Amino acid sequence: MGKAKAKAKQVKGKLKESAGSATGDKRMEAEGRAEKLTGKIQESAEKARKNLSGGR
């Protein structure tokens, strides 16, 4: 997964979290937090992979 896709997942998660918070939907809010965290982890993995391959 590329860095752009990981960022998109973070944004989608943030929007879902905000919508859940605004509507009082705790499940949607939790799903959004989880999706945002998944995106951050994927972005970190992409950075680590890039560093290990010498920046290619």
PAVO-90840 format. One record per atom (N, C-alpha, C): residue in one letter; chain; x, y, z. Coordinates in steps of 0.2 Angstrom, whole numbers, plus 5000, padded with zeros to 4 digits. Layout:
! PAVO-90840
+------+-------+------+------+------+
: rest : kette :    x :    y :    z :
+------+-------+------+------+------+
:    A :     A :    X :    Y :    Z :
...
+------+-------+------+------+------+
This chain:
! PAVO-90840
+------+-------+------+------+------+
: rest : kette :    x :    y :    z :
+------+-------+------+------+------+
:    M :     A : 5004 : 4994 : 5000 :
:    M :     A : 5000 : 5000 : 5000 :
:    M :     A : 5004 : 5006 : 5000 :
:    G :     A : 5003 : 5011 : 4996 :
:    G :     A : 5007 : 5017 : 4996 :
:    G :     A : 5005 : 5022 : 5001 :
:    K :     A : 5009 : 5027 : 5001 :
:    K :     A : 5009 : 5032 : 5006 :
:    K :     A : 5002 : 5036 : 5005 :
:    A :     A : 5000 : 5037 : 4999 :
:    A :     A : 4994 : 5041 : 4998 :
:    A :     A : 4988 : 5037 : 5000 :
:    K :     A : 4988 : 5031 : 4999 :
:    K :     A : 4982 : 5027 : 5001 :
:    K :     A : 4982 : 5027 : 5009 :
:    A :     A : 4988 : 5026 : 5012 :
:    A :     A : 4988 : 5026 : 5019 :
:    A :     A : 4985 : 5033 : 5022 :
:    K :     A : 4987 : 5039 : 5019 :
:    K :     A : 4984 : 5045 : 5021 :
:    K :     A : 4977 : 5046 : 5020 :
:    A :     A : 4975 : 5043 : 5014 :
:    A :     A : 4967 : 5043 : 5013 :
:    A :     A : 4964 : 5039 : 5018 :
:    K :     A : 4966 : 5034 : 5020 :
:    K :     A : 4963 : 5030 : 5025 :
:    K :     A : 4963 : 5034 : 5032 :
:    Q :     A : 4968 : 5037 : 5033 :
:    Q :     A : 4968 : 5041 : 5039 :
:    Q :     A : 4962 : 5047 : 5039 :
:    V :     A : 4962 : 5050 : 5033 :
:    V :     A : 4957 : 5055 : 5032 :
:    V :     A : 4950 : 5052 : 5033 :
:    K :     A : 4949 : 5047 : 5029 :
:    K :     A : 4942 : 5043 : 5030 :
:    K :     A : 4940 : 5041 : 5037 :
:    G :     A : 4945 : 5039 : 5041 :
:    G :     A : 4944 : 5037 : 5048 :
:    G :     A : 4943 : 5043 : 5052 :
:    K :     A : 4946 : 5049 : 5051 :
:    K :     A : 4945 : 5055 : 5054 :
:    K :     A : 4938 : 5057 : 5053 :
:    L :     A : 4935 : 5057 : 5047 :
:    L :     A : 4929 : 5059 : 5045 :
:    L :     A : 4923 : 5055 : 5048 :
:    K :     A : 4925 : 5048 : 5048 :
:    K :     A : 4920 : 5043 : 5051 :
:    K :     A : 4920 : 5045 : 5059 :
:    E :     A : 4926 : 5046 : 5062 :
:    E :     A : 4926 : 5047 : 5069 :
:    E :     A : 4922 : 5053 : 5071 :
:    S :     A : 4923 : 5059 : 5067 :
:    S :     A : 4919 : 5065 : 5068 :
:    S :     A : 4912 : 5064 : 5067 :
:    A :     A : 4910 : 5060 : 5062 :
:    A :     A : 4903 : 5059 : 5061 :
:    A :     A : 4900 : 5055 : 5066 :
:    G :     A : 4903 : 5050 : 5069 :
:    G :     A : 4901 : 5046 : 5074 :
:    G :     A : 4900 : 5051 : 5081 :
:    S :     A : 4905 : 5055 : 5082 :
:    S :     A : 4905 : 5059 : 5088 :
:    S :     A : 4899 : 5064 : 5087 :
:    A :     A : 4898 : 5067 : 5081 :
:    A :     A : 4893 : 5072 : 5080 :
:    A :     A : 4886 : 5069 : 5081 :
:    T :     A : 4885 : 5063 : 5079 :
:    T :     A : 4878 : 5059 : 5079 :
:    T :     A : 4877 : 5055 : 5086 :
:    G :     A : 4883 : 5055 : 5090 :
:    G :     A : 4882 : 5051 : 5096 :
:    G :     A : 4883 : 5043 : 5094 :
:    D :     A : 4885 : 5041 : 5089 :
:    D :     A : 4886 : 5034 : 5087 :
:    D :     A : 4893 : 5032 : 5089 :
:    K :     A : 4893 : 5029 : 5095 :
:    K :     A : 4900 : 5027 : 5098 :
:    K :     A : 4903 : 5021 : 5093 :
:    R :     A : 4899 : 5017 : 5090 :
:    R :     A : 4902 : 5012 : 5086 :
:    R :     A : 4906 : 5015 : 5080 :
:    M :     A : 4902 : 5020 : 5077 :
:    M :     A : 4905 : 5023 : 5071 :
:    M :     A : 4911 : 5027 : 5073 :
:    E :     A : 4911 : 5030 : 5079 :
:    E :     A : 4917 : 5034 : 5081 :
:    E :     A : 4923 : 5029 : 5082 :
:    A :     A : 4921 : 5023 : 5085 :
:    A :     A : 4927 : 5018 : 5087 :
:    A :     A : 4930 : 5016 : 5080 :
:    E :     A : 4925 : 5014 : 5075 :
:    E :     A : 4927 : 5012 : 5069 :
:    E :     A : 4932 : 5017 : 5065 :
:    G :     A : 4930 : 5023 : 5066 :
:    G :     A : 4934 : 5029 : 5063 :
:    G :     A : 4941 : 5029 : 5066 :
:    R :     A : 4941 : 5029 : 5073 :
:    R :     A : 4948 : 5029 : 5076 :
:    R :     A : 4952 : 5023 : 5074 :
:    A :     A : 4949 : 5017 : 5073 :
:    A :     A : 4953 : 5011 : 5071 :
:    A :     A : 4955 : 5012 : 5064 :
:    E :     A : 4951 : 5015 : 5060 :
:    E :     A : 4953 : 5016 : 5053 :
:    E :     A : 4959 : 5021 : 5052 :
:    K :     A : 4958 : 5026 : 5056 :
:    K :     A : 4964 : 5031 : 5056 :
:    K :     A : 4970 : 5028 : 5059 :
:    L :     A : 4970 : 5024 : 5064 :
:    L :     A : 4976 : 5021 : 5067 :
:    L :     A : 4979 : 5016 : 5062 :
:    T :     A : 4975 : 5012 : 5058 :
:    T :     A : 4977 : 5008 : 5053 :
:    T :     A : 4981 : 5012 : 5048 :
:    G :     A : 4978 : 5017 : 5046 :
:    G :     A : 4982 : 5021 : 5041 :
:    G :     A : 4988 : 5024 : 5043 :
:    K :     A : 4989 : 5026 : 5049 :
:    K :     A : 4995 : 5028 : 5052 :
:    K :     A : 5000 : 5023 : 5052 :
:    I :     A : 4998 : 5017 : 5054 :
:    I :     A : 5002 : 5011 : 5054 :
:    I :     A : 5005 : 5009 : 5047 :
:    Q :     A : 5001 : 5009 : 5043 :
:    Q :     A : 5002 : 5008 : 5036 :
:    Q :     A : 5007 : 5013 : 5033 :
:    E :     A : 5006 : 5019 : 5035 :
:    E :     A : 5011 : 5025 : 5033 :
:    E :     A : 5018 : 5024 : 5036 :
:    S :     A : 5018 : 5022 : 5042 :
:    S :     A : 5024 : 5021 : 5045 :
:    S :     A : 5028 : 5015 : 5042 :
:    A :     A : 5024 : 5009 : 5041 :
:    A :     A : 5027 : 5004 : 5037 :
:    A :     A : 5030 : 5005 : 5031 :
:    E :     A : 5027 : 5010 : 5027 :
:    E :     A : 5029 : 5012 : 5020 :
:    E :     A : 5035 : 5016 : 5021 :
:    K :     A : 5036 : 5020 : 5026 :
:    K :     A : 5042 : 5024 : 5028 :
:    K :     A : 5048 : 5020 : 5029 :
:    A :     A : 5046 : 5015 : 5034 :
:    A :     A : 5051 : 5010 : 5036 :
:    A :     A : 5054 : 5006 : 5030 :
:    R :     A : 5049 : 5004 : 5025 :
:    R :     A : 5051 : 5000 : 5020 :
:    R :     A : 5056 : 5004 : 5015 :
:    K :     A : 5054 : 5011 : 5014 :
:    K :     A : 5058 : 5015 : 5010 :
:    K :     A : 5065 : 5016 : 5013 :
:    N :     A : 5065 : 5017 : 5019 :
:    N :     A : 5072 : 5018 : 5023 :
:    N :     A : 5076 : 5012 : 5022 :
:    L :     A : 5073 : 5006 : 5023 :
:    L :     A : 5077 : 5000 : 5022 :
:    L :     A : 5079 : 4998 : 5015 :
:    S :     A : 5076 : 5001 : 5010 :
:    S :     A : 5078 : 5000 : 5003 :
:    S :     A : 5082 : 5005 : 5001 :
:    G :     A : 5084 : 5009 : 5005 :
:    G :     A : 5089 : 5015 : 5003 :
:    G :     A : 5086 : 5021 : 5000 :
:    G :     A : 5079 : 5022 : 5001 :
:    G :     A : 5076 : 5027 : 4998 :
:    G :     A : 5073 : 5027 : 4991 :
:    R :     A : 5073 : 5021 : 4989 :
:    R :     A : 5071 : 5020 : 4982 :
:    R :     A : 5063 : 5019 : 4982 :
+------+-------+------+------+------+
